[in-house]
């Protein structure tokens, strides 16, 4: 890419950026060598032909040129390709031009070894790399390898002949139209594999295709497909992950082809002469091609669509259930994190969210697409696999519209670890999947607490590990399970009395640990209400694998978190909140935001000694609660209460609100406000005349237990 081409492309990219919601992420760009480089890239959209020269030029500040299919130069798109410095595959001088620029060392090249866009992403036939494009199956091109080998052969000849055989050196320089021996002749040509992965890919009607239809009545099928697919990717928002692989020095392969007699001899030598057998060159080119193609596909950024589509295709079961599919995705994601596969953030981070409310629409969006394309047919609370599911029959220019799930599943076929995990998970019966998810979630909860306790424990101040350990109370019936959350600055032991009582009434109960609790105030000061909500999500997912229906509840902040869960998850059987806050009585809580801002300012200015990170706490249950309250934690409660207040009308499940009229911590008006704002038609507000906040411990706490149990029993009948 020349400077003019770069500026032209920059304008194009800027225009697309202004219109687009796409997010481009670069990975491992630091591996790009300073030597002349051939970038070999997978090809799924036309976007790569504009985006990649721009990105590589921006990273290297060296000219970038591209080898492009000759058919593109006959279209309007060809003018842009000319400006980008692209060379047609049918240009008779292309090989000499590429080798010349690689010898000069001042130009990088982009080559798409798949030979064109692979819209089906089908690149495997059994265990062989085989590109399927427009009904034709063939191996990927060896051109990048052959050109790299040729450039390195001539580079070695020039270095050897110039001192000893100047006539041969002059002949070679004239052949490549070089005035003198290039300054960078000692550099080595590298091949750098690059993978581009898009997520999500959804072909939809959009503004771009609408504009095109206004301009002409008859749009070619190919243009319609590309505008629907790539236009939607740009306008609706797509994650573009660009990963650079380990550079492959071509000189290492050259050593297997040549001898000192060939390199140092005075006889005029061409690369295809008998001294370098063509079969050997072909064999080495194929070997190099297999290396860089395998690397390209290993760099695929595996995303939820890949896994879900592969699970559907591999599943032997005709009936598909939403929660079951979410659990299988969760388990596969865990396997892949341990396997070191390149993962999209939705999988790299623990995808616990898909087991709860799916806030990012990961599963919801996929299921909607699968139903739209006939891969799944709604059948009550379940789905049934369509008869035409995963039967590739779409034309080349309709594949991304008609059979997108085929492309998603095809994309990870070269990744053995992914394919093996998916196929194994697809075969497990639903009961086994539930057991595996439950075991993994409970193990994660214990390991998370153990790690936090090890890191944050303060001898003489932190309570024993038994206080903060999450636990499960076994019940007699699987009809109803309960997720029970403790309060702020407390720990699971705080609600053990209620958990045991509910267990004696036959209910299964899981008590999660809210992150930052049961360890030390320093740990709590680093957490957010999102960290606390994750504990409820994990508990909900555990109980969903154990019981038919789930009730969420909690004490104080735990009660607020239970209400928050009910606002996000629509299938809870009920929710109860005991002494849940929307307003705190303590005057110091009103000063917490100002103190927190002061603390941040002191951090920024380097005066940490002037901070006031904690205030003294005088708890009702000092054997459980912290004796220091982090200011940042109080601010987090304020933020959470504000967020919860907005969500209460969205709660439609049966609800029970319990409050002590003389609560010294939570303003009793909070419970009335919660009750009034709840969207539930079936709701109850119960007041007790206690003069303490911790009404789950101490005198007459059994009355509260009985009220909660009766509420749950009514729901289970």
C-alpha positions as CSV (number, residue, x, y, z in Angstrom):
1,X,0.0,0.0,0.0
2,X,1.5,3.3,-1.1
3,X,1.1,6.5,0.9
4,X,-1.7,7.7,-1.5
5,X,-3.4,4.4,-1.3
6,X,-3.1,4.5,2.5
7,X,-4.7,7.9,2.7
8,X,-7.5,6.7,0.3
9,X,-8.0,3.6,2.4
10,X,-7.9,5.6,5.6
11,X,-10.8,7.8,4.2
12,X,-12.7,4.6,3.4
13,X,-12.1,3.1,6.8
14,X,-13.0,6.4,8.5
15,X,-16.3,6.5,6.5
16,X,-17.1,2.9,7.4
17,X,-16.2,3.6,11.1
18,X,-18.6,6.5,11.2
19,X,-21.4,4.3,9.9
20,X,-20.3,1.1,11.6
21,X,-20.6,-0.4,15.1
22,X,-17.9,-3.0,14.4
23,X,-15.2,-3.5,17.0
24,X,-11.8,-4.6,15.7
25,X,-9.4,-6.3,18.1
26,X,-5.8,-7.1,17.2
27,X,-4.0,-10.0,18.9
28,X,-0.3,-10.8,18.8
29,X,0.6,-7.9,16.4
30,X,4.0,-7.6,18.2
31,X,5.1,-10.8,16.4
32,X,5.2,-9.2,13.0
33,X,8.9,-9.2,11.9
34,X,10.6,-6.3,10.4
35,X,11.8,-8.5,7.5
36,X,9.8,-8.7,4.2
37,X,6.6,-10.6,4.9
38,X,3.9,-12.5,3.2
39,X,0.7,-12.4,5.2
40,X,-1.5,-15.3,4.5
41,X,-5.1,-14.7,5.6
42,X,-8.4,-16.5,5.6
43,X,-11.1,-15.0,3.4
44,X,-14.8,-14.8,4.4
45,X,-15.9,-11.3,3.4
46,X,-14.8,-8.5,1.1
47,X,-14.0,-6.4,4.2
48,X,-10.6,-8.1,4.5
49,X,-9.5,-6.6,1.1
50,X,-9.9,-3.1,2.5
51,X,-9.3,-3.7,6.2
52,X,-6.2,-5.8,6.3
53,X,-3.9,-3.6,4.1
54,X,-4.9,-0.6,6.2
55,X,-4.2,-2.5,9.5
56,X,-0.9,-3.9,8.4
57,X,0.3,-0.6,7.0
58,X,-0.7,1.1,10.3
59,X,1.3,-1.6,12.3
60,X,4.4,-1.7,10.1
61,X,4.4,1.7,8.3
62,X,5.8,-0.2,5.3
63,X,4.1,-0.5,1.9
64,X,1.5,-3.3,1.6
65,X,0.4,-4.9,-1.6
66,X,-2.2,-7.6,-2.2
67,X,-2.8,-10.4,-4.7
68,X,-6.5,-10.5,-5.7
69,X,-8.6,-12.6,-7.9
70,X,-8.7,-11.3,-11.5
71,X,-12.6,-11.3,-11.5
72,X,-12.6,-8.5,-9.0
73,X,-10.8,-6.2,-11.4
74,X,-13.7,-6.3,-13.8
75,X,-16.1,-4.9,-11.3
76,X,-16.4,-1.3,-9.8
77,X,-14.6,-2.8,-6.8
78,X,-11.5,-3.1,-9.0
79,X,-10.8,0.7,-9.0
80,X,-10.4,0.5,-5.2
81,X,-8.2,-2.6,-5.6
82,X,-5.9,-0.6,-8.0
83,X,-5.7,2.2,-5.4
84,X,-4.8,-0.3,-2.7
85,X,-1.9,-1.6,-4.8
86,X,-3.5,-5.0,-5.5
87,X,-2.2,-7.2,-8.3
88,X,-4.3,-9.5,-10.4
89,X,-3.7,-13.2,-10.2
90,X,-3.6,-13.2,-14.0
91,X,-1.0,-10.5,-14.3
92,X,1.9,-12.1,-16.3
93,X,4.5,-10.2,-14.3
94,X,3.0,-10.9,-10.8
95,X,5.6,-13.5,-9.7
96,X,8.6,-11.4,-10.7
97,X,7.0,-8.3,-9.1
98,X,6.4,-10.1,-5.8
99,X,9.9,-11.6,-5.7
100,X,11.5,-8.3,-6.6
101,X,9.7,-6.4,-3.8
102,X,10.5,-9.2,-1.3
103,X,14.2,-9.0,-2.3
104,X,14.1,-5.2,-1.8
105,X,12.6,-5.8,1.6
106,X,10.4,-2.7,1.5
107,X,7.0,-4.2,0.7
108,X,4.8,-6.6,2.5
109,X,2.3,-8.8,0.6
110,X,-1.2,-10.1,1.5
111,X,-2.3,-13.3,-0.2
112,X,-5.5,-15.2,0.5
113,X,-4.4,-18.9,0.1
114,X,-8.0,-20.1,0.1
115,X,-8.2,-18.6,-3.4
116,X,-11.3,-16.5,-2.8
117,X,-14.1,-16.0,-0.3
118,X,-15.1,-19.2,1.4
119,X,-18.7,-18.3,2.4
120,X,-19.5,-21.8,3.7
121,X,-16.3,-21.9,5.7
122,X,-16.0,-25.5,4.7
123,X,-12.3,-26.2,4.6
124,X,-12.0,-29.9,5.8
125,X,-12.8,-33.1,4.1
126,X,-12.2,-35.8,6.7
127,X,-8.7,-35.0,7.9
128,X,-7.6,-33.2,4.8
129,X,-7.5,-29.5,4.2
130,X,-9.9,-29.0,1.2
131,X,-11.5,-25.7,0.3
132,X,-15.1,-26.0,-0.8
133,X,-16.0,-23.0,-2.9
134,X,-18.8,-22.6,-5.4
135,X,-19.2,-26.4,-5.8
136,X,-15.5,-27.0,-6.3
137,X,-13.2,-28.8,-3.9
138,X,-9.5,-28.3,-4.0
139,X,-6.6,-27.9,-1.6
140,X,-5.5,-24.4,-0.5
141,X,-3.1,-22.7,-2.8
142,X,0.6,-23.2,-2.4
143,X,1.4,-19.9,-4.1
144,X,2.6,-18.0,-0.9
145,X,5.0,-20.9,-0.1
146,X,6.3,-21.1,-3.7
147,X,6.8,-17.3,-4.0
148,X,8.6,-17.2,-0.6
149,X,10.9,-20.1,-1.6
150,X,11.6,-18.4,-4.9
151,X,12.5,-15.1,-3.2
152,X,14.8,-16.9,-0.7
153,X,16.5,-18.8,-3.5
154,X,17.4,-15.7,-5.4
155,X,18.3,-13.9,-2.2
156,X,20.8,-16.7,-1.3
157,X,22.1,-16.7,-4.9
158,X,22.7,-12.9,-4.9
159,X,24.5,-13.0,-1.5
160,X,26.7,-15.8,-2.8
161,X,27.4,-14.7,-6.4
162,X,28.0,-11.0,-6.0
163,X,31.5,-11.4,-4.4
164,X,32.5,-14.4,-6.5
165,X,30.5,-14.3,-9.8
166,X,29.7,-10.7,-10.6
167,X,28.4,-11.6,-14.1
168,X,25.7,-13.9,-12.6
169,X,24.9,-11.3,-10.0
170,X,24.4,-8.7,-12.7
171,X,22.2,-11.0,-14.7
172,X,19.9,-11.6,-11.7
173,X,19.8,-7.8,-10.8
174,X,18.8,-7.1,-14.4
175,X,16.2,-9.9,-14.3
176,X,14.5,-8.3,-11.3
177,X,15.1,-4.7,-12.6
178,X,17.2,-3.9,-9.6
179,X,19.9,-1.2,-9.9
180,X,22.1,-2.6,-7.2
181,X,22.2,-5.2,-4.5
182,X,19.4,-4.4,-2.1
183,X,20.4,-3.0,1.3
184,X,18.2,-5.5,3.1
185,X,19.5,-8.5,1.1
186,X,20.5,-10.2,4.4
187,X,16.8,-10.1,5.6
188,X,14.8,-13.3,5.4
189,X,11.3,-13.6,3.9
190,X,8.7,-14.7,6.5
191,X,5.2,-16.0,6.1
192,X,2.9,-14.8,8.8
193,X,-0.5,-16.6,9.1
194,X,-3.4,-14.4,10.1
195,X,-6.9,-15.3,11.1
196,X,-10.0,-13.0,11.0
197,X,-13.1,-14.1,12.9
198,X,-16.4,-12.3,13.0
199,X,-19.1,-12.5,15.7
200,X,-22.0,-12.5,15.4
201,X,-22.7,-13.0,11.7
202,X,-26.4,-12.3,10.8
203,X,-27.6,-11.6,7.3
204,X,-30.4,-9.1,7.5
205,X,-32.2,-6.4,5.6
206,X,-30.4,-3.2,6.3
207,X,-30.0,0.4,5.3
208,X,-27.2,-0.3,2.7
209,X,-29.3,-2.8,0.8
210,X,-32.3,-0.4,1.0
211,X,-30.2,2.3,-0.6
212,X,-29.0,0.0,-3.3
213,X,-32.5,-1.1,-4.2
214,X,-33.5,2.6,-4.6
215,X,-30.7,3.0,-7.1
216,X,-31.5,0.0,-9.3
217,X,-34.5,-2.4,-9.7
218,X,-32.4,-5.4,-10.4
219,X,-29.6,-6.3,-8.0
220,X,-27.4,-9.3,-8.7
221,X,-27.9,-12.2,-6.3
222,X,-24.3,-11.9,-5.3
223,X,-24.6,-8.2,-4.4
224,X,-27.8,-8.8,-2.4
225,X,-26.1,-11.5,-0.3
226,X,-23.0,-9.4,0.4
227,X,-25.0,-6.3,1.3
228,X,-27.3,-8.3,3.6
229,X,-24.4,-10.1,5.3
230,X,-21.6,-7.6,5.4
231,X,-23.8,-4.6,5.6
232,X,-25.5,-6.1,8.7
233,X,-22.1,-6.9,10.2
234,X,-21.1,-3.2,9.9
235,X,-24.3,-1.6,10.9
236,X,-25.5,-3.9,13.6
237,X,-22.2,-4.3,15.3
238,X,-19.7,-7.2,14.9
239,X,-16.6,-8.2,16.8
240,X,-13.7,-8.6,14.4
241,X,-10.8,-10.5,16.0
242,X,-7.6,-10.4,14.0
243,X,-4.9,-12.8,15.2
244,X,-1.3,-12.9,13.9
245,X,0.4,-16.2,14.1
246,X,4.1,-17.1,14.7
247,X,6.2,-16.0,11.7
248,X,7.6,-18.8,9.5
249,X,11.1,-18.0,8.1
250,X,11.1,-19.4,4.6
251,X,14.9,-19.8,4.6
252,X,14.6,-22.9,6.8
253,X,12.6,-24.7,4.1
254,X,15.0,-23.6,1.4
255,X,17.9,-25.5,3.0
256,X,16.1,-28.7,2.2
257,X,16.0,-27.9,-1.5
258,X,19.4,-26.6,-2.5
259,X,23.0,-27.6,-2.2
260,X,26.1,-25.4,-1.9
261,X,26.9,-26.3,-5.6
262,X,23.6,-24.7,-6.7
263,X,23.9,-21.6,-4.5
264,X,27.6,-20.9,-5.0
265,X,28.0,-22.0,-8.7
266,X,28.6,-19.6,-11.5
267,X,26.2,-21.3,-13.9
268,X,23.1,-19.3,-14.6
269,X,20.3,-20.8,-12.6
270,X,16.6,-20.4,-12.6
271,X,14.4,-21.7,-9.7
272,X,12.7,-24.2,-12.0
273,X,15.9,-25.5,-13.5
274,X,16.9,-29.2,-13.3
275,X,19.3,-28.4,-10.5
276,X,16.3,-27.7,-8.2
277,X,13.8,-30.5,-9.1
278,X,10.2,-29.3,-9.4
279,X,8.9,-32.2,-7.5
280,X,11.0,-31.2,-4.5
281,X,9.9,-27.7,-4.8
282,X,6.3,-28.8,-5.0
283,X,6.7,-31.1,-2.0
284,X,8.2,-28.4,0.1
285,X,5.6,-25.9,-0.9
286,X,2.8,-28.3,0.1
287,X,4.5,-28.8,3.4
288,X,4.8,-25.1,4.0
289,X,1.2,-24.6,2.9
290,X,-0.1,-27.2,5.4
291,X,1.9,-25.4,8.2
292,X,0.5,-21.9,7.5
293,X,-3.0,-23.1,6.8
294,X,-3.1,-25.2,10.0
295,X,-1.8,-22.1,11.8
296,X,-4.5,-19.9,10.3
297,X,-7.3,-22.2,11.4
298,X,-5.7,-22.7,14.9
299,X,-6.0,-19.0,15.3
300,X,-9.8,-19.0,14.8
301,X,-11.4,-17.1,17.7
302,X,-14.0,-19.6,18.8
303,X,-17.3,-17.9,19.7
304,X,-20.6,-19.1,21.1
305,X,-22.1,-19.4,17.6
306,X,-19.4,-21.9,16.6
307,X,-20.0,-24.1,19.7
308,X,-23.8,-23.9,19.6
309,X,-24.1,-24.7,15.9
310,X,-21.6,-27.6,16.3
311,X,-23.6,-28.9,19.3
312,X,-26.8,-28.9,17.3
313,X,-25.2,-30.6,14.3
314,X,-23.5,-33.3,16.5
315,X,-26.5,-34.0,18.7
316,X,-28.2,-37.3,18.2
317,X,-31.3,-36.1,20.0
318,X,-34.3,-34.7,18.0
319,X,-35.6,-32.6,20.9
320,X,-33.6,-29.6,22.1
321,X,-34.3,-27.7,25.3
322,X,-33.0,-24.2,25.9
323,X,-31.5,-24.7,29.4
324,X,-29.9,-28.0,28.3
325,X,-28.2,-26.3,25.3
326,X,-27.0,-23.5,27.6
327,X,-25.5,-26.0,30.0
328,X,-23.6,-27.8,27.2
329,X,-22.2,-24.5,26.0
330,X,-21.1,-23.7,29.5
331,X,-19.3,-27.0,29.9
332,X,-17.6,-26.8,26.5
333,X,-16.4,-23.3,27.3
334,X,-14.7,-24.6,30.4
335,X,-13.0,-27.4,28.5
336,X,-11.7,-24.9,25.9
337,X,-10.4,-22.5,28.4
338,X,-8.2,-25.3,29.8
339,X,-7.2,-26.4,26.3
340,X,-5.7,-23.0,25.5
341,X,-7.9,-22.4,22.5
342,X,-8.3,-18.8,21.2
343,X,-11.7,-17.7,22.6
344,X,-14.1,-14.8,22.2
345,X,-14.6,-12.9,25.4
346,X,-18.1,-14.4,25.8
347,X,-16.4,-17.8,26.2
348,X,-13.0,-16.7,27.7
349,X,-14.8,-15.2,30.6
350,X,-16.8,-17.7,32.6
351,X,-20.1,-17.8,30.6
352,X,-22.2,-18.2,33.7
353,X,-24.6,-15.6,32.3
354,X,-26.0,-18.0,29.8
355,X,-27.3,-20.2,32.6
356,X,-29.2,-17.3,34.1
357,X,-30.6,-14.3,32.3
358,X,-28.4,-14.4,29.2
359,X,-27.9,-10.5,29.3
360,X,-25.9,-10.4,26.1
361,X,-28.4,-12.4,24.1
362,X,-25.8,-15.1,23.4
363,X,-28.2,-18.0,23.4
364,X,-31.4,-16.0,22.6
365,X,-29.9,-14.6,19.4
366,X,-28.6,-18.0,18.2
367,X,-31.9,-19.7,18.9
368,X,-33.8,-17.0,17.0
369,X,-31.5,-17.5,14.0
370,X,-31.8,-21.3,14.2
371,X,-35.6,-21.0,14.2
372,X,-35.6,-18.5,11.3
373,X,-33.5,-20.8,9.1
374,X,-35.4,-24.0,10.0
375,X,-32.7,-25.7,11.9
376,X,-35.0,-25.7,15.0
377,X,-38.8,-25.8,15.1
378,X,-40.6,-24.5,18.3
379,X,-42.6,-27.1,20.0
380,X,-44.1,-25.8,23.3
381,X,-41.3,-25.3,25.8
382,X,-38.8,-27.2,23.6
383,X,-37.5,-27.1,20.1
384,X,-37.3,-29.9,17.6
385,X,-34.5,-30.3,15.1
386,X,-35.8,-29.5,11.6
387,X,-35.7,-32.2,9.0
388,X,-33.5,-30.1,6.7
389,X,-31.2,-29.2,9.5
390,X,-27.6,-29.0,8.4
391,X,-28.2,-30.2,4.9
392,X,-26.0,-27.8,2.9
393,X,-27.8,-27.1,-0.4
394,X,-27.6,-23.4,-0.7
395,X,-25.9,-21.8,-3.7
396,X,-22.5,-20.3,-3.1
397,X,-23.9,-16.8,-3.2
398,X,-26.7,-17.7,-0.8
399,X,-24.8,-19.8,1.8
400,X,-24.4,-17.0,4.4
401,X,-28.1,-16.2,4.1
402,X,-29.7,-19.6,3.8
403,X,-27.4,-21.9,5.8
404,X,-25.5,-19.7,8.3
405,X,-25.4,-22.4,11.0
406,X,-23.5,-24.7,8.6
407,X,-20.8,-22.1,8.2
408,X,-20.6,-21.6,12.0
409,X,-20.1,-25.3,12.5
410,X,-17.7,-25.7,9.6
411,X,-15.4,-22.9,10.9
412,X,-14.2,-25.0,13.9
413,X,-13.8,-28.4,12.0
414,X,-10.0,-27.9,11.8
415,X,-9.8,-27.4,15.6
416,X,-9.5,-31.0,16.9
417,X,-9.8,-30.0,20.6
418,X,-12.9,-28.0,20.0
419,X,-14.5,-30.7,17.8
420,X,-13.7,-33.5,20.3
421,X,-15.2,-31.5,23.2
422,X,-18.3,-30.6,21.3
423,X,-19.0,-34.1,20.1
424,X,-18.5,-35.6,23.5
425,X,-20.7,-33.1,25.1
426,X,-23.4,-33.5,22.4
427,X,-23.7,-37.2,23.2
428,X,-24.2,-36.9,27.0
429,X,-27.8,-37.5,28.2
430,X,-29.4,-34.4,29.7
431,X,-29.2,-35.9,33.2
432,X,-25.4,-36.3,32.9
433,X,-25.1,-32.7,31.7
434,X,-27.0,-31.4,34.7
435,X,-24.8,-33.4,37.0
436,X,-21.6,-32.1,35.3
437,X,-22.8,-28.5,35.5
438,X,-23.8,-28.8,39.1
439,X,-20.4,-30.4,40.0
440,X,-18.4,-27.8,38.2
441,X,-20.4,-24.8,39.6
442,X,-20.1,-26.0,43.2
443,X,-16.4,-26.8,42.7
444,X,-15.8,-23.3,41.2
445,X,-17.6,-21.7,44.2
446,X,-15.4,-23.6,46.7
447,X,-12.2,-23.0,44.8
448,X,-13.0,-19.3,44.4
449,X,-13.6,-18.9,48.2
450,X,-10.4,-20.9,49.0
451,X,-8.3,-18.7,46.7
452,X,-9.8,-15.4,48.0
453,X,-9.4,-16.6,51.6
454,X,-5.8,-17.5,50.9
455,X,-5.1,-14.1,49.3
456,X,-7.0,-11.8,51.6
457,X,-7.0,-13.6,55.0
458,X,-5.8,-11.4,57.9
459,X,-4.6,-13.4,60.9
460,X,-6.4,-12.4,64.0
461,X,-9.2,-10.6,62.1
462,X,-10.6,-12.9,59.5
463,X,-13.1,-15.5,60.7
464,X,-12.5,-19.2,60.2
465,X,-13.1,-20.6,56.7
466,X,-16.3,-22.4,57.9
467,X,-18.0,-19.0,58.3
468,X,-17.6,-18.1,54.6
469,X,-17.8,-21.4,52.9
470,X,-20.9,-21.8,50.5
471,X,-23.0,-24.8,51.3
472,X,-25.9,-27.0,50.2
473,X,-28.7,-28.3,52.4
474,X,-30.2,-31.5,51.0
475,X,-34.0,-31.8,50.9
476,X,-36.5,-34.6,50.4
477,X,-38.2,-33.5,47.2
478,X,-36.8,-32.2,43.9
479,X,-40.0,-30.2,43.3
480,X,-38.7,-27.0,44.8
481,X,-35.2,-25.6,45.5
482,X,-34.2,-22.4,47.3
483,X,-31.2,-20.0,46.6
484,X,-30.6,-18.1,49.9
485,X,-28.2,-15.2,50.0
486,X,-26.6,-13.6,53.1
487,X,-26.2,-9.9,53.7
488,X,-23.5,-7.2,53.3
489,X,-20.4,-7.7,55.5
490,X,-21.7,-11.1,56.6
491,X,-21.2,-14.7,55.3
492,X,-23.2,-17.8,54.5
493,X,-23.2,-18.8,58.2
494,X,-25.6,-15.8,58.8
495,X,-28.5,-17.6,57.0
496,X,-27.6,-21.2,58.1
497,X,-30.5,-21.3,60.6
498,X,-33.1,-20.5,58.0
499,X,-31.4,-22.9,55.5
500,X,-31.5,-25.8,57.9
501,X,-35.1,-25.0,58.8
502,X,-36.2,-25.0,55.1
503,X,-34.2,-28.2,54.7
504,X,-36.2,-29.8,57.5
505,X,-39.3,-28.9,55.7
506,X,-38.1,-30.9,52.7
507,X,-36.6,-28.2,50.4
508,X,-33.2,-28.2,48.8
509,X,-31.3,-25.0,49.7
510,X,-28.1,-23.6,48.3
511,X,-26.4,-20.7,50.1
512,X,-23.8,-19.0,47.9
513,X,-21.0,-16.8,49.2
514,X,-21.2,-13.2,47.9
515,X,-17.8,-12.3,46.5
516,X,-15.7,-10.3,49.0
517,X,-17.4,-11.8,52.1
518,X,-16.0,-14.4,54.5
519,X,-12.4,-13.2,54.0
520,X,-11.5,-9.6,55.0
521,X,-12.8,-6.0,54.5
522,X,-10.0,-5.5,52.0
523,X,-11.5,-8.1,49.7
524,X,-14.9,-6.6,50.0
525,X,-13.6,-3.2,49.1
526,X,-12.5,-4.5,45.7
527,X,-15.9,-6.0,44.7
528,X,-18.9,-4.6,42.9
529,X,-22.6,-5.5,43.0
530,X,-22.0,-7.4,39.8
531,X,-19.6,-9.7,41.6
532,X,-22.3,-10.3,44.3
533,X,-25.0,-10.9,41.6
534,X,-22.8,-13.6,40.0
535,X,-23.1,-15.5,43.3
536,X,-26.9,-15.6,43.0
537,X,-26.6,-16.6,39.3
538,X,-24.4,-19.5,40.2
539,X,-26.7,-20.6,43.0
540,X,-29.7,-20.3,40.6
541,X,-27.9,-22.4,38.0
542,X,-27.0,-25.1,40.6
543,X,-30.6,-25.4,41.9
544,X,-32.0,-25.5,38.3
545,X,-29.9,-28.7,37.8
546,X,-31.3,-30.2,41.0
547,X,-34.9,-29.1,41.3
548,X,-37.9,-28.6,39.0
549,X,-38.6,-25.1,40.3
550,X,-36.5,-22.5,42.1
551,X,-37.3,-19.8,44.7
552,X,-34.7,-17.0,45.3
553,X,-34.5,-15.2,48.6
554,X,-32.1,-13.5,51.0
555,X,-31.5,-11.3,53.9
556,X,-30.6,-7.6,53.8
557,X,-28.5,-6.9,50.7
558,X,-28.9,-10.6,49.9
559,X,-32.7,-10.0,49.7
560,X,-32.1,-7.1,47.3
561,X,-29.9,-9.4,45.1
562,X,-32.7,-12.0,45.1
563,X,-35.1,-9.3,43.8
564,X,-32.5,-8.3,41.2
565,X,-32.3,-12.0,40.1
566,X,-36.1,-12.1,39.9
567,X,-36.1,-9.0,37.6
568,X,-33.7,-10.7,35.2
569,X,-34.8,-14.4,35.3
570,X,-38.4,-15.0,34.3
571,X,-38.9,-18.5,35.4
572,X,-38.4,-18.2,39.2
573,X,-41.3,-19.8,41.2
574,X,-41.1,-17.0,43.7
575,X,-38.9,-14.5,45.5
576,X,-38.6,-13.3,49.1
577,X,-36.6,-10.4,50.6
578,X,-35.9,-10.0,54.3
579,X,-34.9,-6.6,55.5
580,X,-33.8,-5.6,52.0
581,X,-32.5,-2.1,51.6
582,X,-33.6,0.7,49.3
583,X,-32.6,3.3,51.9
584,X,-30.1,3.2,54.7
585,X,-30.6,4.9,58.1
586,X,-26.9,5.4,58.9
587,X,-26.0,9.1,58.3
588,X,-22.5,8.1,57.4
589,X,-23.8,6.2,54.4
590,X,-24.7,9.6,52.9
591,X,-21.2,10.8,53.2
592,X,-19.7,7.6,51.7
593,X,-19.7,8.9,48.0
594,X,-17.8,12.1,49.0
595,X,-15.3,10.0,51.1
596,X,-14.9,7.6,48.3
597,X,-14.1,10.4,45.8
598,X,-11.6,11.8,48.3
599,X,-9.9,8.4,48.5
600,X,-9.6,8.1,44.7
601,X,-8.1,11.6,44.6
602,X,-5.5,10.7,47.2
603,X,-4.6,7.6,45.2
604,X,-4.2,9.8,42.1
605,X,-2.0,12.3,43.8
606,X,0.1,9.7,45.7
607,X,-1.1,10.7,49.2
608,X,-2.4,7.2,50.2
609,X,-1.8,8.0,53.9
610,X,-4.6,10.6,53.8
611,X,-7.2,8.1,52.7
612,X,-10.0,6.9,54.8
613,X,-10.9,3.5,53.2
614,X,-12.8,2.0,56.2
615,X,-15.1,3.1,58.9
616,X,-15.6,1.2,62.1
617,X,-18.5,-1.3,62.3
618,X,-20.4,-2.5,65.4
619,X,-22.3,-5.6,64.2
620,X,-25.0,-7.5,65.9
621,X,-23.2,-10.7,65.1
622,X,-19.4,-10.1,65.4
623,X,-18.6,-13.8,65.1
624,X,-19.9,-13.5,61.4
625,X,-19.7,-9.8,60.3
626,X,-16.7,-7.7,59.5
627,X,-15.6,-5.1,62.1
628,X,-14.5,-2.6,59.4
629,X,-16.8,-1.4,56.7
630,X,-15.1,-0.4,53.4
631,X,-16.3,3.0,52.1
632,X,-16.2,1.7,48.5
633,X,-18.6,-1.1,49.6
634,X,-21.1,1.4,51.0
635,X,-21.0,3.3,47.7
636,X,-21.5,0.0,45.8
637,X,-24.7,-0.7,47.9
638,X,-26.0,2.8,47.0
639,X,-25.4,2.1,43.3
640,X,-27.1,-1.3,43.6
641,X,-30.1,0.1,45.4
642,X,-30.6,2.7,42.8
643,X,-30.4,0.1,40.1
644,X,-32.7,-2.2,41.9
645,X,-35.3,0.5,42.4
646,X,-35.6,0.8,38.6
647,X,-36.0,-2.9,38.1
648,X,-38.7,-3.7,40.7
649,X,-41.7,-3.1,38.3
650,X,-40.3,-5.8,36.0
651,X,-40.7,-8.5,38.7
652,X,-43.9,-10.5,38.1
653,X,-43.2,-13.6,40.1
654,X,-45.0,-14.2,43.5
655,X,-43.1,-12.2,46.1
656,X,-42.8,-11.9,49.9
657,X,-41.3,-8.8,51.6
658,X,-40.4,-9.1,55.3
659,X,-39.2,-6.2,57.5
660,X,-38.6,-5.3,61.1
661,X,-40.5,-2.1,62.1
662,X,-37.6,-1.0,64.4
663,X,-34.7,-1.9,62.1
664,X,-31.7,0.3,63.1
665,X,-29.9,-0.2,59.8
666,X,-32.4,-0.4,57.0
667,X,-35.1,2.3,56.9
668,X,-38.5,0.3,57.3
669,X,-39.9,2.5,54.6
670,X,-37.7,0.6,52.2
671,X,-39.8,-2.5,52.5
672,X,-43.0,-0.6,51.8
673,X,-41.5,1.1,48.8
674,X,-40.2,-2.3,47.5
675,X,-43.7,-3.8,48.0
676,X,-45.5,-0.9,46.2
677,X,-43.1,-0.9,43.2
678,X,-43.2,-4.7,42.7
679,X,-44.9,-5.7,39.5
680,X,-46.1,-8.9,41.0
681,X,-49.9,-9.5,41.3
682,X,-49.3,-12.1,44.0
683,X,-47.3,-10.3,46.7
684,X,-47.3,-10.0,50.5
685,X,-45.8,-7.5,53.0
686,X,-45.1,-8.8,56.5
687,X,-43.9,-6.6,59.4
688,X,-42.3,-7.9,62.7
689,X,-41.9,-5.8,65.8
690,X,-38.2,-6.5,66.4
691,X,-35.7,-3.9,67.4
692,X,-32.8,-5.4,65.5
693,X,-31.7,-5.7,61.9
694,X,-30.5,-9.3,62.0
695,X,-33.9,-10.9,62.5
696,X,-32.7,-14.3,61.2
697,X,-30.6,-14.8,64.3
698,X,-31.6,-14.4,67.9
699,X,-34.9,-14.4,69.8
700,X,-38.1,-15.3,67.9
701,X,-36.2,-15.8,64.6
702,X,-38.2,-19.1,64.1
703,X,-41.3,-16.9,63.5
704,X,-39.5,-15.5,60.4
705,X,-38.4,-19.0,59.3
706,X,-42.0,-20.2,59.5
707,X,-43.3,-17.3,57.5
708,X,-40.8,-18.0,54.7
709,X,-41.4,-21.7,54.7
710,X,-45.2,-21.2,54.4
711,X,-44.7,-18.9,51.4
712,X,-42.5,-21.5,49.7
713,X,-44.9,-24.4,50.5
714,X,-47.8,-22.5,49.0
715,X,-45.8,-22.1,45.8
716,X,-44.8,-25.8,45.6
717,X,-48.4,-27.0,45.9
